[in-house]
Amino acid sequence: MSRPERSRPLWDHLRVSQLWVDLVSRGAATVFGLFLFVATTVSLMRTVVIPRALRSSISDTVASAVIGIAMLLSRMRRTYRGRDAVLAWAGPSIIMLQLITWLVLYLFSYGFLLYGVGGRDYGAAMTQAGSSLFTLGFASAGNSDQTVIDFFAAATGPIVIAMLIGFLPTIYSAYLEREVDVSMLSAMGGEPAWGPEFLARHALADDLDAIPEAFAQWSRWAAALRMTHITYPVLVWVRSARASRHYAVALLAVLDAAALKLSLNTTLPRSQSFGILLHGGQAFEVLYVFQFLKRPWRNRLPFVGLFLGGSEATRRRAGSLPGWNRGMLATEMAADMDATRGLDTTVVNALAAGEERELQITRADFDVAVDHVRRSGFPIDRDLDEAWEQFRLARARYEFAAYEIIRRLDATPAPWSGDRRIPTPVEWPTLASDLLPQVGPHDEPDGGHPDHPPTDGPA
């Protein structure tokens, strides 16, 4: 008698396993698609829409990649102007690649969502997502759930592109407003800009009365720079139209001119000089903190205490100098306390340490500048030892942050602008006083004209 045949199982284990894998993969794809959609939307909102100093990991990754490639390519050029020609592409490239990145991420997010809720394979889901996102319409939905996703995708693509179209005028409007004053500075501050030349040209043109208004205008410019360049970080990498101009170098030159003016003269108006030192110094510090200072994620404890700028000994020494008064120093301390409110301890300690670093401008550099402005007719009525101490303390407040920004941006190698990552010769502006012999002896102010500073002058 033959054995009875064993009955087949009710469920085919192989089919159950395949069904389970399919359910898990589609569920995971749905969750990941939602996550990708939310992350991309948040990145777009933080970068383009919300007018605050908010960072986005996606946007920062794109910017870091573009900047790294641009810096690597620029190192292959032998001259500064060759490097500048390469780096000029960095800012616009960041804007375009951010748009492409957002669109690609939305494409993948909708592809995962369509794969998760529908019965199609992943390739067909991606094709359907691309057709909807870019409003091509060649792929149709298989069910009502997919139709809803297609509607969202069809709205997302045009919205992202429209937002970028609106974003570009905002960026370039801020860029043009920034560059107008930088270009105007070329006439009275030299190209590249240099603080002592700013004072010298105003003295030669018998236009010393215009200096206070110029400093007031640059105070407003520095405040606008601080706001726009932390709200839209890509502006930091959009360079001037000429290699011999750069916004960071221009601001540094104006700050040096204000510090020299306060140090060398006691009769000209001082409040505007103090204002540009305050606003310009804070602009450099804010840009350095938000754009270039590396902060460990595990050490972001809020700062508790009073940040008054520099050490107590430095503040006491500044208070004893005639170029400052108690009201000015109190105002500066209050502004520093307000600016550092909400920052973490790492940031505040870095700023304090930077202000205590040894000044890179030497007394010999200072004497060359003093000789230059004196021979140009600028009134000097203060002892030079005291003036040097005054200038040294004033420049210590902004030199560290300014030099770090200029070095990272590989800005124009102007006098008194620090070193570069690649050793670069200093480019001097045309000194107006050197041209006095060509316009006749009667137009020459008392004291003749200065000798041209050495071509390997102070960096």
C-alpha positions in Angstrom: 0.0 0.0 0.0 1.5 3.3 -1.1 2.1 6.2 1.3 -0.4 9.1 1.1 1.1 12.3 -0.6 2.1 15.0 1.8 -0.3 18.0 1.4 1.2 21.3 0.2 1.4 24.1 2.8 -1.3 26.7 2.9 1.2 29.5 2.3 4.1 29.4 0.0 7.0 30.4 2.2 8.9 31.9 -0.7 6.1 34.1 -1.8 5.5 35.3 1.8 9.2 36.2 2.0 9.1 38.1 -1.2 5.9 39.9 -0.1 7.5 40.8 3.2 10.7 42.2 1.6 8.6 44.2 -0.9 6.4 45.7 1.9 9.5 46.6 4.0 11.3 48.2 1.1 8.3 50.2 0.0 7.6 51.3 3.6 11.2 52.3 4.1 11.1 54.2 0.7 8.0 56.1 1.8 9.6 57.1 5.1 12.9 58.1 3.4 11.0 60.0 0.7 9.1 62.0 3.3 12.4 62.7 5.2 14.1 63.8 2.0 11.2 66.1 1.1 11.1 67.7 4.5 14.9 68.2 4.6 15.0 69.7 1.1 12.1 72.0 1.9 13.7 73.2 5.1 17.0 73.8 3.3 15.2 75.9 0.6 13.3 77.9 3.2 16.4 78.6 5.4 18.5 79.6 2.4 16.1 81.6 0.3 13.0 82.6 2.2 13.6 83.2 5.9 15.5 86.5 6.3 17.7 85.4 9.2 21.2 84.0 9.6 20.1 80.4 9.3 22.4 77.7 8.0 21.5 74.6 6.0 23.5 71.5 5.8 22.5 70.9 2.2 23.4 74.4 1.1 26.6 74.5 3.1 27.7 71.1 1.6 27.2 72.5 -1.9 29.0 75.7 -1.1 31.9 73.9 0.5 32.3 71.6 -2.5 32.2 74.5 -5.0 34.7 76.6 -2.9 37.0 73.6 -2.4 37.1 72.9 -6.1 37.6 76.6 -7.0 40.4 77.0 -4.5 42.1 73.9 -5.8 41.9 75.1 -9.4 43.0 78.6 -8.4 46.2 77.2 -6.9 47.2 76.1 -10.4 47.5 79.7 -11.5 50.8 81.5 -11.0 49.5 85.0 -10.5 46.9 86.6 -8.2 44.9 87.8 -11.1 44.8 84.3 -12.5 43.5 83.0 -9.2 40.9 85.8 -9.0 39.7 84.8 -12.5 39.0 81.3 -11.2 37.5 82.3 -7.9 35.1 84.7 -9.6 33.1 81.7 -10.7 32.6 80.4 -7.2 29.7 82.6 -6.0 27.5 82.2 -9.2 28.3 78.5 -9.3 27.1 78.0 -5.8 23.8 79.7 -6.7 23.2 77.5 -9.7 24.3 74.2 -8.1 22.1 74.9 -5.1 19.1 75.1 -7.5 20.2 71.9 -9.2 20.7 70.1 -5.9 17.3 71.1 -4.6 15.6 69.8 -7.8 17.5 66.6 -7.8 16.7 66.0 -4.1 13.0 66.7 -4.8 13.2 64.3 -7.7 14.5 61.5 -5.5 12.0 62.3 -2.7 9.0 62.0 -5.1 10.6 58.9 -6.7 10.8 57.2 -3.3 7.2 58.2 -2.4 5.8 57.0 -5.7 7.7 53.7 -5.3 6.4 53.3 -1.7 2.7 53.9 -2.4 2.5 52.3 -5.9 3.1 48.9 -7.4 5.7 50.1 -9.9 9.4 49.3 -9.7 11.8 52.1 -8.7 12.9 52.9 -12.3 9.3 53.6 -13.4 8.6 55.6 -10.2 11.6 57.8 -10.9 10.4 58.3 -14.5 7.0 59.3 -13.2 8.5 61.7 -10.6 10.6 63.4 -13.2 7.7 63.7 -15.6 5.6 65.4 -12.9 8.4 67.6 -11.3 9.4 69.1 -14.5 5.8 69.2 -15.9 6.6 67.1 -18.9 3.5 64.9 -18.6 4.7 61.8 -20.5 4.3 59.4 -17.6 0.9 58.8 -16.0 -0.1 57.7 -12.5 -1.4 54.3 -11.9 -3.8 55.1 -9.0 -5.3 58.0 -7.1 -2.6 58.0 -4.4 0.0 58.5 -7.0 -2.0 61.2 -8.7 -1.9 63.3 -5.5 1.8 62.9 -5.3 2.1 63.8 -9.0 0.1 67.0 -8.3 2.5 68.0 -5.5 5.5 67.2 -7.7 4.1 69.2 -10.6 3.7 72.2 -8.3 7.1 71.9 -6.6 9.3 72.2 -9.7 7.9 75.6 -10.9 7.8 76.9 -7.3 11.5 76.1 -6.7 12.5 77.7 -10.0 10.3 80.7 -9.4 11.8 81.2 -5.9 15.3 81.2 -7.4 14.3 83.6 -10.1 13.1 85.9 -7.3 16.2 85.1 -5.3 18.7 86.2 -8.0 17.5 89.9 -8.1 17.8 90.1 -4.3 21.3 88.7 -4.4 22.6 90.9 -7.2 20.8 94.0 -5.8 22.7 93.6 -2.6 25.9 92.9 -4.6 25.5 96.1 -6.7 24.8 98.2 -3.6 27.9 96.9 -2.0 30.1 97.4 -5.0 29.0 101.0 -5.7 30.8 102.3 -2.6 33.8 99.9 -3.2 34.1 101.4 -6.7 33.8 105.0 -5.4 36.5 104.3 -2.9 39.0 103.7 -5.8 39.0 107.4 -6.5 39.9 108.6 -3.0 41.4 105.5 -1.4 43.4 104.0 -4.2 43.1 100.7 -6.1 43.7 98.5 -4.3 42.5 100.5 -1.4 44.9 101.6 1.4 44.0 103.6 4.5 46.8 106.1 4.5 46.2 106.9 0.8 42.6 107.7 1.7 43.7 110.4 4.1 46.5 111.6 1.7 44.2 112.1 -1.3 41.6 114.0 0.7 44.4 116.2 2.0 45.8 116.8 -1.5 42.3 117.6 -2.8 41.8 120.0 0.1 38.7 118.0 0.9 39.2 117.1 4.6 35.7 118.2 5.4 34.3 115.3 3.3 36.0 112.7 5.5 33.3 112.6 8.3 30.5 112.2 5.8 32.5 109.4 4.0 33.0 107.6 7.3 29.3 108.0 8.1 28.4 106.5 4.7 30.8 103.6 5.3 29.2 103.0 8.7 25.9 102.4 7.0 27.6 100.3 4.4 29.2 98.1 7.1 25.8 97.6 8.8 24.3 96.6 5.4 27.2 94.2 4.7 26.8 92.6 8.1 23.0 92.0 7.5 23.1 90.9 3.9 26.2 88.7 4.0 25.0 86.6 7.0 21.5 86.3 5.7 22.7 85.3 2.2 26.1 83.7 2.7 26.7 83.2 -1.0 27.4 86.9 -1.2 30.6 86.4 0.7 32.0 84.6 -2.3 30.7 87.0 -5.0 33.8 89.0 -6.0 34.2 92.5 -7.4 34.2 93.1 -11.1 38.0 94.0 -11.0 40.7 91.9 -9.5 42.2 95.0 -7.8 39.0 95.6 -5.8 37.5 93.6 -3.0 34.9 94.6 -0.4 36.8 93.2 2.6 40.0 95.1 1.6 38.0 98.2 1.1 36.4 98.0 4.5 39.8 97.3 6.1 41.3 100.4 4.3 38.5 102.7 5.6 39.0 101.3 9.2 42.7 102.0 8.9 42.0 105.5 7.7 39.7 106.2 10.6 42.2 104.7 13.1 45.0 106.8 11.7 42.9 110.0 11.7 42.0 109.5 15.4 45.6 108.8 16.2 47.2 111.7 14.4 44.8 114.6 14.7 42.9 116.1 17.5 41.1 119.0 15.8 39.0 117.2 13.1 35.6 115.7 14.0 36.0 112.3 15.7 32.5 110.9 16.2 32.2 109.6 12.6 35.6 108.0 12.9 34.5 106.2 16.0 31.3 105.1 14.3 33.0 103.4 11.4 35.5 101.7 13.7 32.6 100.3 15.8 30.4 99.2 12.9 33.2 98.1 10.6 34.9 96.1 13.4 31.6 94.4 14.3 31.0 93.6 10.6 34.3 91.8 10.4 33.7 89.9 13.6 30.2 88.8 12.6 31.3 87.6 9.2 34.2 85.7 10.7 32.0 84.1 13.3 29.2 83.0 11.0 31.2 82.1 7.9 34.7 81.0 8.9 35.0 80.1 12.5 34.9 76.3 13.1 32.9 75.4 16.1 32.7 71.9 17.6 29.1 70.7 17.7 29.6 69.2 21.2 30.8 72.5 22.7 28.2 75.1 22.1 27.4 76.2 25.7 26.0 79.8 25.8 28.5 82.4 27.0 27.8 83.7 30.5 29.5 86.8 31.6 30.6 90.2 30.1 32.6 90.4 26.9 33.9 93.9 26.9 36.5 93.5 24.1 40.1 92.8 24.8 41.7 92.4 28.2 41.2 94.7 31.2 44.8 96.0 30.8 44.1 96.9 27.2 40.9 98.8 28.1 42.6 100.7 30.8 45.4 101.7 28.5 42.9 102.8 25.8 41.1 104.9 28.4 44.3 106.8 29.3 44.9 107.9 25.7 43.5 111.2 24.5 42.0 109.8 21.3 39.3 108.1 23.3 37.0 109.3 26.1 35.0 107.4 28.7 31.8 107.8 26.7 33.3 106.3 23.6 34.7 103.3 25.5 31.5 102.7 27.4 29.5 102.8 24.1 31.9 100.3 22.5 31.7 98.0 25.5 27.9 98.1 25.5 27.9 97.3 21.7 30.2 94.4 22.3 28.0 93.0 25.0 24.9 93.3 22.8 26.7 91.7 19.8 27.9 88.7 21.8 24.6 88.0 23.5 23.4 84.5 22.5 26.8 83.4 21.1 28.4 80.3 22.5 31.5 80.3 24.7 33.8 79.0 21.9 33.0 82.1 19.7 33.5 84.6 22.5 36.8 83.1 23.6 38.1 83.0 19.9 37.2 86.7 19.5 38.9 87.6 22.8 42.0 85.6 21.9 42.2 87.2 18.4 42.1 90.7 19.8 45.0 89.9 22.1 47.3 88.7 19.3 50.4 90.6 18.4 49.7 93.3 15.8 51.1 92.5 12.3 51.6 96.1 11.4 54.9 97.3 12.8 56.0 100.6 14.1 58.1 101.0 10.9 55.0 100.4 8.7 53.2 103.1 10.8 56.0 105.6 10.4 56.0 105.1 6.6 52.3 105.8 6.5 52.7 108.8 8.8 55.4 110.2 6.5 53.2 109.7 3.5 50.1 111.5 4.9 52.3 114.3 6.4 53.9 115.1 3.0 50.4 115.1 1.4 49.4 117.9 3.7 47.3 116.0 6.3 47.4 117.9 9.6 49.3 116.0 12.3 49.3 117.5 15.8 50.0 114.5 18.1 53.2 113.0 19.4 54.0 110.0 17.2 54.8 107.6 20.1 51.4 108.3 21.6 49.8 108.2 18.1 51.3 104.7 17.5 49.9 103.4 20.8 46.5 104.8 19.9 46.6 103.3 16.4 47.9 99.9 17.7 45.1 99.6 20.2 42.4 100.6 17.7 43.6 98.2 15.0 43.9 95.3 17.4 40.1 95.3 17.6 39.6 94.4 14.0 42.9 93.2 12.5 42.5 89.5 13.5 39.0 89.0 12.0 39.8 91.1 8.9 43.0 89.2 8.2 41.3 85.8 8.6 38.5 86.7 6.2 40.8 88.2 3.6 43.1 85.2 3.7 40.2 82.7 3.4 38.7 84.7 0.5 42.1 85.2 -1.2 41.3 88.9 -1.6 43.3 91.5 -3.3 46.9 91.6 -1.9 46.7 95.3 -0.9 49.1 96.9 1.6 48.3 96.2 5.2 46.0 93.3 4.4 47.9 90.3 5.7 49.3 87.2 4.2 47.7 84.9 1.7 47.6 81.1 1.6 49.8 81.3 -1.5 52.6 83.8 -1.1 51.6 86.9 -3.1 53.5 90.2 -3.8 51.8 93.2 -2.4 50.0 95.4 -5.0 50.4 99.1 -4.2 47.9 101.8 -5.4 49.2 104.8 -7.3 50.2 107.3 -4.7 48.8 110.7 -5.7 51.6 112.6 -4.0 54.1 111.0 -6.4 52.4 112.7 -9.3 52.7 116.3 -7.8 55.9 117.1 -9.8 54.0 116.4 -13.0 51.4 119.1 -12.3 53.7 121.9 -11.4 55.5 123.1 -8.2 52.8 125.7 -7.4 50.2 123.0 -6.8 52.4 121.1 -4.4 51.5 121.4 -0.7 54.1 122.2 1.9 56.5 119.4 2.5 56.9 118.1 -1.0 55.9 114.6 -1.9 56.6 111.3 -0.2 58.9 108.7 -1.5 57.1 105.7 -2.8 56.9 103.0 -0.1 59.0 99.9 -0.9 57.4 97.4 -3.3 57.9 94.7 -0.7 56.2 96.9 1.9 54.1 95.8 4.9 51.6 93.0 4.3 
